[in-house]
Amino acid sequence: MHLISQSALLFVLASAVSGAPLAVRTDNEVSITFIGAANAQFTQSFPTDGSTVAITNPLSISHIASSTAGVTCTFAGIDHSTTTVSGAVTVDVGPPQTQIQGSCTAAGSPAPPPSTPSTPSSGGQGSVAITFQGAANAQFTQSFPLDGTSTVITNPLSISHIVSSTGNVRCTFNGIDHSVTTVSGVQTVDVGPPQTQVNGACTAA
């Protein structure tokens, strides 16, 4: 009888311990549903600590839905939309467009400052100018800080080559179809396959 009671006690303790991590994980994440035309949709989880998470699904989004109260999320679109979802609501995206990143905070947590795209420039103190080249000589240039901060790229041009004309810098860029392209120093690097770039980060070498 003593052995049976001890086994039962161990089973109860093990169940309690194994269940704890699941509860913590649920509390620290929120599931968001992105809805496009003809009921096409996908769901992605976001941490509620305010950190920015890339969204790589290229579906053009018309509505963003949350079923979780007490959480506020802000999403950035590829054509400069900013959509805020607070609590258990469904919010329209205007105009409909691919979403590129989002961040969420739980009630009572300080909200992070909104992410703003860098404006094209020739570079300057603490920044580097990167040129993105597409087909038929189409291109644009954008400036990135050299502190490793991830910067949103909102130009939807499909990119074939990324060009740096500055030595002693290292940059990494993420494409909408999961490409990762690293440029070090004065270098032109191919993007394979060509695709829209969604964000990038640079550091001094």
Stockholm file with secondary structure:
# STOCKHOLM 1.0

chainA/1-205         MHLISQSALLFVLASAVSGAPLAVRTDNEVSITFIGAANAQFTQSFPTDGSTVAITNPLSISHIASSTAGVTCTFAGIDHSTTTVSGAVTVDVGPPQTQIQGSCTAAGSPAPPPSTPSTPSSGGQGSVAITFQGAANAQFTQSFPLDGTSTVITNPLSISHIVSSTGNVRCTFNGIDHSVTTVSGVQTVDVGPPQTQVNGACTAA
#=GR chainA/1-205 SS CHHHHHHHHHHHHHHHHHHHHHHHHHHTEEEEEEECGGGCEEEEEEESBSCCEECCCCCEEEEEEECCTTEEEEEEETTSCEEEEESSCEEEEEEEEEEEEEEEEETTSCCCCCCCCCCCCSCBTTEEEEEEECGGGCEEEEEEETBCCCEECCCCCEEEEEEECCSSEEEEEEETTSCEEEEESSEEEEEEEEEEEEEEEEEEC
#=GC SS_cons         CHHHHHHHHHHHHHHHHHHHHHHHHHHTEEEEEEECGGGCEEEEEEESBSCCEECCCCCEEEEEEECCTTEEEEEEETTSCEEEEESSCEEEEEEEEEEEEEEEEETTSCCCCCCCCCCCCSCBTTEEEEEEECGGGCEEEEEEETBCCCEECCCCCEEEEEEECCSSEEEEEEETTSCEEEEESSEEEEEEEEEEEEEEEEEEC
//
